[in-house]
Amino acid sequence: MYTIKIIRYIGEHRSEISWQADAATANMLLNCDVLKYKDYRIKVDFREIIANKRVIRFVGKEWLFEDER
């Protein structure tokens, strides 16, 4: 199992979401540019893999619908 952490920024506000995922799911997430979790979509700016602790961190900004234009 891997610990997945998403650190998202909305302006100056920062929040962190984390959960456990199996290896196949973690591998799939590493290839994503936009992550959707509940009602949030986060555009990934940075990925960090901490292999010895089995942690994957994604850092990005919330992607709002008006950003799609």
C-alpha positions in Angstrom: 0.0 0.0 0.0 1.1 3.6 -0.7 0.1 6.8 1.0 -1.1 9.3 -1.5 -1.1 12.9 -0.4 -2.5 15.8 -2.4 -1.5 19.3 -1.4 -3.8 21.8 -3.1 -3.7 25.5 -3.1 -6.6 27.9 -3.7 -5.1 31.3 -3.7 -3.2 31.6 -0.4 -5.2 28.7 1.2 -3.5 25.3 1.5 -5.1 22.0 2.3 -3.9 18.4 2.3 -5.9 15.3 1.4 -4.4 11.8 2.0 -5.5 8.2 1.6 -4.1 4.7 1.1 -3.9 3.2 -2.4 -2.6 -0.1 -3.9 0.4 -0.1 -6.3 -1.7 -0.2 -9.5 -3.7 2.8 -8.5 -0.6 4.7 -7.3 1.1 4.0 -10.7 -1.9 5.2 -12.6 -2.0 8.4 -10.6 1.6 9.2 -11.4 0.6 9.6 -15.0 -2.2 12.1 -14.4 -1.9 15.9 -15.0 -5.3 16.6 -13.3 -6.5 14.7 -10.3 -10.2 14.6 -9.3 -11.0 13.9 -5.7 -14.6 14.3 -4.6 -15.7 17.7 -6.1 -12.2 19.0 -6.5 -10.0 19.0 -9.5 -6.3 19.7 -8.9 -3.9 20.5 -11.7 -0.6 18.8 -10.7 2.4 21.1 -10.7 4.8 18.8 -8.8 5.1 15.1 -7.9 7.4 13.8 -5.2 8.0 10.1 -4.5 9.4 9.1 -1.2 10.2 5.4 -2.0 11.5 4.2 1.4 8.2 5.4 3.1 5.9 4.5 0.2 4.5 8.0 0.0 3.6 9.9 -3.2 2.9 13.6 -2.9 1.1 15.7 -5.5 1.2 19.5 -5.2 -1.0 21.7 -7.3 -3.7 24.3 -7.6 -7.4 23.7 -7.7 -8.5 23.8 -11.3 -11.8 25.7 -11.7 -14.2 25.3 -14.6 -13.5 28.8 -16.0 -9.8 27.8 -16.4 -10.8 25.4 -19.2 -11.5 28.1 -21.8 
